[in-house]
């Protein structure tokens, strides 16, 4: 998977990761892939719900050590 933008929101508590991702999405073009790095345990569920509500696609969520890697495709 080709990642176009990396957003490092590690060590930010809710709603920090979501706000950082939303800001990156506003600057991204449709079809781009954003990888969000987050340590907040609530981030995966928050991002899933937000993406569903605003029309973007969560491609994958993985946890490496204490960091979540959340991959989001920006849709039109």
N, CA, C and O atoms as a DFTB+ gen file, in Angstrom:
304 C
 N C O
     1  1       0.856      -1.185       0.000
     2  2       0.000       0.000       0.000
     3  2       0.892       1.234       0.000
     4  3       1.799       1.364       0.822
     5  1       0.618       2.133      -0.932
     6  2       1.410       3.358      -1.040
     7  2       0.785       4.435      -0.146
     8  3      -0.342       4.872      -0.377
     9  1       1.524       4.847       0.856
    10  2       1.057       5.884       1.773
    11  2       1.518       7.239       1.248
    12  3       2.701       7.444       0.977
    13  1       0.567       8.162       1.106
    14  2       0.886       9.500       0.619
    15  2       1.206      10.476       1.736
    16  3       2.042      11.365       1.576
    17  1       0.533      10.305       2.876
    18  2       0.684      11.247       3.996
    19  2       0.773      10.441       5.292
    20  3       0.000       9.506       5.502
    21  1       1.718      10.807       6.157
    22  2       1.828      10.190       7.485
    23  2       1.500      11.260       8.516
    24  3       2.072      12.350       8.504
    25  1       0.577      10.934       9.403
    26  2       0.186      11.845      10.485
    27  2       0.613      11.200      11.798
    28  3       0.112      10.138      12.166
    29  1       1.535      11.843      12.501
    30  2       2.030      11.300      13.768
    31  2       1.278      11.957      14.918
    32  3       1.548      13.100      15.287
    33  1       0.327      11.209      15.478
    34  2      -0.456      11.716      16.610
    35  2      -0.197      10.862      17.847
    36  3      -1.047      10.759      18.732
    37  1       0.980      10.256      17.896
    38  2       1.314       9.454      19.075
    39  2       1.388      10.342      20.304
    40  3       1.833      11.488      20.247
    41  1       0.941       9.780      21.411
    42  2       0.955      10.433      22.724
    43  2      -0.022      11.590      22.835
    44  3       0.027      12.354      23.799
    45  1      -0.911      11.727      21.857
    46  2      -2.001      12.702      21.978
    47  2      -3.233      11.938      22.444
    48  3      -3.516      10.844      21.956
    49  1      -3.960      12.520      23.389
    50  2      -5.176      11.858      23.857
    51  2      -6.367      12.357      23.047
    52  3      -6.284      13.358      22.336
    53  1      -7.454      11.649      23.171
    54  2      -8.688      11.966      22.453
    55  2      -9.085      13.412      22.754
    56  3      -9.061      13.807      23.919
    57  1      -9.439      14.195      21.779
    58  2      -9.664      13.906      20.358
    59  2      -8.466      14.237      19.474
    60  3      -8.634      14.404      18.265
    61  1      -7.277      14.336      20.031
    62  2      -6.093      14.750      19.283
    63  2      -5.837      13.969      18.001
    64  3      -5.662      14.582      16.947
    65  1      -5.809      12.619      18.051
    66  2      -5.559      11.872      16.816
    67  2      -6.613      12.137      15.735
    68  3      -6.278      12.272      14.558
    69  1      -7.858      12.209      16.129
    70  2      -8.930      12.447      15.159
    71  2      -8.809      13.846      14.552
    72  3      -8.983      14.010      13.344
    73  1      -8.522      14.830      15.355
    74  2      -8.369      16.197      14.845
    75  2      -7.183      16.297      13.889
    76  3      -7.264      16.968      12.860
    77  1      -6.082      15.626      14.231
    78  2      -4.905      15.644      13.359
    79  2      -5.214      14.966      12.020
    80  3      -4.788      15.437      10.965
    81  1      -5.952      13.866      12.073
    82  2      -6.326      13.170      10.844
    83  2      -7.268      14.024      10.004
    84  3      -7.089      14.129       8.791
    85  1      -8.261      14.630      10.628
    86  2      -9.229      15.457       9.903
    87  2      -8.522      16.615       9.200
    88  3      -8.879      16.969       8.076
    89  1      -7.528      17.203       9.849
    90  2      -6.765      18.301       9.243
    91  2      -6.004      17.797       8.014
    92  3      -5.960      18.476       6.988
    93  1      -5.408      16.615       8.118
    94  2      -4.672      16.048       6.979
    95  2      -5.611      15.722       5.828
    96  3      -5.254      15.917       4.666
    97  1      -6.805      15.229       6.134
    98  2      -7.779      14.887       5.099
    99  2      -8.177      16.126       4.310
   100  3      -8.353      16.056       3.094
   101  1      -8.320      17.259       4.993
   102  2      -8.708      18.498       4.311
   103  2      -7.668      18.925       3.272
   104  3      -8.010      19.562       2.276
   105  1      -6.401      18.575       3.502
   106  2      -5.320      18.960       2.599
   107  2      -5.058      17.894       1.529
   108  3      -4.335      18.149       0.566
   109  1      -5.635      16.711       1.693
   110  2      -5.367      15.592       0.796
   111  2      -6.305      15.612      -0.407
   112  3      -7.345      16.271      -0.398
   113  1      -5.911      14.881      -1.429
   114  2      -6.728      14.731      -2.636
   115  2      -7.437      13.381      -2.593
   116  3      -6.943      12.443      -1.967
   117  1      -8.589      13.274      -3.254
   118  2      -9.277      11.985      -3.323
   119  2      -8.348      10.905      -3.872
   120  3      -7.611      11.126      -4.832
   121  1      -8.401       9.742      -3.244
   122  2      -7.566       8.616      -3.652
   123  2      -6.273       8.498      -2.874
   124  3      -5.610       7.461      -2.925
   125  1      -5.904       9.549      -2.151
   126  2      -4.672       9.477      -1.371
   127  2      -4.886       8.625      -0.130
   128  3      -5.995       8.530       0.395
   129  1      -3.803       8.006       0.330
   130  2      -3.814       7.166       1.519
   131  2      -3.076       7.898       2.632
   132  3      -1.956       8.374       2.447
   133  1      -3.722       7.978       3.783
   134  2      -3.121       8.594       4.968
   135  2      -2.885       7.495       6.000
   136  3      -3.765       6.674       6.259
   137  1      -1.697       7.490       6.583
   138  2      -1.421       6.590       7.694
   139  2      -1.353       7.436       8.962
   140  3      -0.518       8.333       9.087
   141  1      -2.243       7.133       9.891
   142  2      -2.259       7.811      11.190
   143  2      -1.554       6.939      12.203
   144  3      -1.876       5.759      12.343
   145  1      -0.594       7.508      12.909
   146  2       0.077       6.829      14.015
   147  2      -0.524       7.362      15.308
   148  3      -0.522       8.568      15.553
   149  1      -1.038       6.454      16.133
   150  2      -1.691       6.881      17.376
   151  2      -1.437       5.870      18.486
   152  3      -1.343       4.669      18.235
   153  1      -1.328       6.363      19.704
   154  2      -1.178       5.484      20.863
   155  2      -2.439       5.476      21.724
   156  3      -2.558       4.651      22.630
   157  1      -3.362       6.362      21.462
   158  2      -4.623       6.432      22.212
   159  2      -5.449       5.177      21.913
   160  3      -5.786       4.932      20.755
   161  1      -5.783       4.374      22.938
   162  2      -6.528       3.133      22.686
   163  2      -7.915       3.354      22.084
   164  3      -8.490       2.426      21.516
   165  1      -8.453       4.547      22.196
   166  2      -9.762       4.836      21.619
   167  2      -9.700       5.254      20.158
   168  3     -10.733       5.347      19.495
   169  1      -8.505       5.504      19.652
   170  2      -8.358       6.028      18.295
   171  2      -8.950       5.117      17.216
   172  3      -9.652       5.617      16.337
   173  1      -8.698       3.798      17.242
   174  2      -9.256       2.971      16.156
   175  2     -10.775       3.083      16.028
   176  3     -11.292       3.240      14.922
   177  1     -11.481       3.005      17.130
   178  2     -12.943       3.091      17.074
   179  2     -13.397       4.500      16.689
   180  3     -14.337       4.657      15.910
   181  1     -12.738       5.517      17.228
   182  2     -13.088       6.899      16.876
   183  2     -12.923       7.138      15.378
   184  3     -13.778       7.754      14.742
   185  1     -11.824       6.649      14.823
   186  2     -11.544       6.862      13.400
   187  2     -12.538       6.090      12.538
   188  3     -13.011       6.608      11.526
   189  1     -12.862       4.850      12.929
   190  2     -13.852       4.069      12.175
   191  2     -15.185       4.811      12.106
   192  3     -15.777       4.943      11.035
   193  1     -15.649       5.291      13.254
   194  2     -16.943       5.982      13.310
   195  2     -16.903       7.282      12.499
   196  3     -17.827       7.573      11.739
   197  1     -15.855       8.040      12.660
   198  2     -15.727       9.307      11.944
   199  2     -15.692       9.074      10.439
   200  3     -16.402       9.744       9.688
   201  1     -14.863       8.121       9.996
   202  2     -14.741       7.837       8.559
   203  2     -16.084       7.410       7.978
   204  3     -16.443       7.812       6.872
   205  1     -16.813       6.606       8.715
   206  2     -18.133       6.157       8.268
   207  2     -19.095       7.337       8.125
   208  3     -19.892       7.380       7.188
   209  1     -19.022       8.277       9.038
   210  2     -19.920       9.432       9.020
   211  2     -19.585      10.441       7.928
   212  3     -20.485      11.085       7.388
   213  1     -18.309      10.588       7.599
   214  2     -17.916      11.612       6.629
   215  2     -17.605      11.068       5.240
   216  3     -17.366      11.837       4.309
   217  1     -17.606       9.737       5.096
   218  2     -17.478       9.160       3.767
   219  2     -16.074       8.829       3.301
   220  3     -15.808       8.834       2.099
   221  1     -15.171       8.540       4.225
   222  2     -13.838       8.068       3.855
   223  2     -13.747       6.589       4.228
   224  3     -14.618       6.068       4.925
   225  1     -12.703       5.919       3.769
   226  2     -12.619       4.472       3.932
   227  2     -11.411       4.068       4.770
   228  3     -10.274       4.372       4.412
   229  1     -11.658       3.382       5.886
   230  2     -10.571       2.812       6.681
   231  2     -10.138       1.531       5.972
   232  3     -10.932       0.603       5.817
   233  1      -8.896       1.485       5.548
   234  2      -8.382       0.334       4.803
   235  2      -7.836      -0.749       5.715
   236  3      -8.006      -1.940       5.451
   237  1      -7.179      -0.332       6.790
   238  2      -6.555      -1.310       7.679
   239  2      -6.194      -0.627       8.996
   240  3      -5.886       0.565       9.040
   241  1      -6.240      -1.414      10.059
   242  2      -5.771      -0.943      11.366
   243  2      -4.898      -2.052      11.923
   244  3      -5.324      -3.202      12.031
   245  1      -3.670      -1.694      12.275
   246  2      -2.772      -2.669      12.875
   247  2      -2.110      -2.040      14.085
   248  3      -1.980      -0.820      14.185
   249  1      -1.694      -2.904      15.000
   250  2      -1.007      -2.409      16.196
   251  2       0.403      -2.982      16.204
   252  3       0.598      -4.197      16.162
   253  1       1.376      -2.087      16.260
   254  2       2.776      -2.483      16.328
   255  2       3.319      -1.920      17.633
   256  3       3.378      -0.706      17.826
   257  1       3.712      -2.815      18.519
   258  2       4.100      -2.436      19.878
   259  2       2.931      -1.666      20.509
   260  3       1.848      -2.230      20.666
   261  1       3.123      -0.425      20.864
   262  2       2.043       0.354      21.495
   263  2       1.402       1.351      20.538
   264  3       0.592       2.180      20.953
   265  1       1.760       1.272      19.267
   266  2       1.282       2.252      18.294
   267  2       0.306       1.631      17.312
   268  3       0.580       0.584      16.724
   269  1      -0.837       2.283      17.140
   270  2      -1.791       1.889      16.108
   271  2      -1.387       2.553      14.804
   272  3      -1.014       3.726      14.779
   273  1      -1.464       1.791      13.725
   274  2      -1.282       2.332      12.372
   275  2      -2.632       2.222      11.684
   276  3      -3.111       1.123      11.403
   277  1      -3.223       3.341      11.425
   278  2      -4.557       3.372      10.835
   279  2      -4.434       3.948       9.430
   280  3      -3.987       5.079       9.238
   281  1      -4.840       3.149       8.460
   282  2      -4.739       3.541       7.058
   283  2      -6.104       3.969       6.559
   284  3      -7.078       3.223       6.667
   285  1      -6.171       5.165       6.016
   286  2      -7.429       5.750       5.562
   287  2      -7.290       6.203       4.116
   288  3      -6.324       6.870       3.747
   289  1      -8.282       5.823       3.301
   290  2      -8.319       6.324       1.926
   291  2      -9.265       7.500       1.883
   292  3     -10.409       7.413       2.329
   293  1      -8.773       8.613       1.335
   294  2      -9.592       9.816       1.196
   295  2     -10.474       9.637      -0.026
   296  3      -9.975       9.425      -1.131
   297  1     -11.773       9.721       0.166
   298  2     -12.721       9.595      -0.932
   299  2     -13.308      10.965      -1.243
   300  3     -13.333      11.852      -0.390
   301  1     -13.783      11.127      -2.488
   302  2     -14.322      12.381      -2.978
   303  2     -15.219      13.040      -2.011
   304  3     -15.750      14.115      -2.294
